[in-house]
Amino acid sequence: EAIPLALKYAGLKASDLDWIELNEAFAAQSLAVLKDLDAKGHVLDRAKVNPMGGAIALGHPLGATGAIRAATVVHALRRHNLKYGMVTMCIGTGQGAAGIIERV
């Protein structure tokens, strides 16, 4: 529920996002999240989701993953002259967080 809420609070649609760091400890987790979002009408452009490979490719150090994913979004927005990015973080036991980052 974190992704739809973050989009709602920011006044954005999924299609407004230019870069998405979808945190994943396992590939099946990402696929389940994407399927759930699709069913709820929040279709994320797959080309914009984890374009550098995400936590599976870059590492998933417990306690630092959220900061790493957020920094990846900030640097990507700046490097590619993009406007909006999203970072998601799992907290465990079914909880999660999502944030929208705007380059100004």
LINZIJO-V435661 format. One record per residue. N is the residue number from 0. RES is the residue in one letter. OMEGA is omega in whole degrees, 0 to 359 (* if undefined). Layout:
n: (N	N)
res: (RES	RES)
omega: (OMEGA	OMEGA)
This chain:
n: (0	1	2	3	4	5	6	7	8	9	10	11	12	13	14	15	16	17	18	19	20	21	22	23	24	25	26	27	28	29	30	31	32	33	34	35	36	37	38	39	40	41	42	43	44	45	46	47	48	49	50	51	52	53	54	55	56	57	58	59	60	61	62	63	64	65	66	67	68	69	70	71	72	73	74	75	76	77	78	79	80	81	82	83	84	85	86	87	88	89	90	91	92	93	94	95	96	97	98	99	100	101	102	103)
res: (E	A	I	P	L	A	L	K	Y	A	G	L	K	A	S	D	L	D	W	I	E	L	N	E	A	F	A	A	Q	S	L	A	V	L	K	D	L	D	A	K	G	H	V	L	D	R	A	K	V	N	P	M	G	G	A	I	A	L	G	H	P	L	G	A	T	G	A	I	R	A	A	T	V	V	H	A	L	R	R	H	N	L	K	Y	G	M	V	T	M	C	I	G	T	G	Q	G	A	A	G	I	I	E	R	V)
omega: (185	183	177	179	179	178	180	182	179	182	183	171	179	181	178	184	180	183	183	173	180	183	179	173	182	181	181	179	179	181	179	179	180	179	179	179	177	182	181	178	178	185	177	176	185	179	181	181	179	182	179	176	178	185	179	182	188	180	184	180	181	179	182	186	181	179	180	180	179	178	178	179	181	181	180	179	180	184	184	178	180	185	186	174	177	174	176	181	173	181	183	181	176	180	178	179	177	178	177	178	178	175	180	*)
